[in-house]
Every structure is written in structure tokens, then in C-alpha cells.
Amino acid sequence: MKRAEDWIKQSERDLEEAKYAESGGYYELACFLSQQCAEKAVKGLLQFRGVEKRGHSISHLLENPPEDVLQCAIFLDKQYTPSRYPDVYDEGSPYEYYTQKDAEECINCAIKILNWVKGETSK
């Protein structure tokens, strides 16, 4: 149980950092940190359940989530690489492709997943 709490606490910190990045105009970073928040929350849930899984795809780590949580996981999975690496794009850096709306959507999905995980771990 202790490790599950550690994962979830770090997830919460990543969410706060995502909000801070968004407020500063670092929209690509806000999206990456939102993905990290959700990934770590789900890994905390897996620890809580005693399930051993590895990887960074939130949608593949999840086990029978509600549809809205799954859709957010799929959306955040798409942020993992493009938010960080210029070679994903034909030209330009990732920050040139991300908007405040993108950051807000990512943060909202991270919140949805984190809240769902907290609900699952309080049962």
C-alpha cells in the first residue's frame, strides 16, 4: 500500500506542475506532465491492486476503466512523445504546436484519471 501512495502523491505533484506550466505558457510541458500524472496515478492503482505491469501507455496499463477514463487515457497517450521531441514534426519544436486549449484538455484528462484512481483506491 505504501508504494501505491508514493505513486499517487507524485502523480498529484505532476498535476500541480502541469498547471504551473500551463499558467506560464509552457503548453507542451503541461501536456507531458499531465500524461505523467495520469501514468503515475494508474501505476499507483496497479500497486494498490498488486498487479505488476510496465510501460508508459496509460490505456494499456488500465484494466476495465469507465469509457470516459479510457478516452482520456488514449488522448494523453498521444502526448507522451510529440510534446518533447522535435523529430516528431517535419519542422519546428514541440512548443510551437501546442496551445493553451491543448494544455487545458490535457490537464482536465489528468484530473479525471487521478480522481478515478483515488476513488478506486479508497474502496
Stockholm file with secondary structure:
# STOCKHOLM 1.0

chainA/1-123         MKRAEDWIKQSERDLEEAKYAESGGYYELACFLSQQCAEKAVKGLLQFRGVEKRGHSISHLLENPPEDVLQCAIFLDKQYTPSRYPDVYDEGSPYEYYTQKDAEECINCAIKILNWVKGETSK
#=GR chainA/1-123 SS CHHHHHHHHHHHHHHHHHHHHHHTTCHHHHHHHHHHHHHHHHHHHHHHHTCCCCCSCHHHHCSSCCHHHHHHHHHHHTTTTTTTCGGGSSSSCGGGTCCHHHHHHHHHHHHHHHHHHHHHHTC
#=GC SS_cons         CHHHHHHHHHHHHHHHHHHHHHHTTCHHHHHHHHHHHHHHHHHHHHHHHTCCCCCSCHHHHCSSCCHHHHHHHHHHHTTTTTTTCGGGSSSSCGGGTCCHHHHHHHHHHHHHHHHHHHHHHTC
//
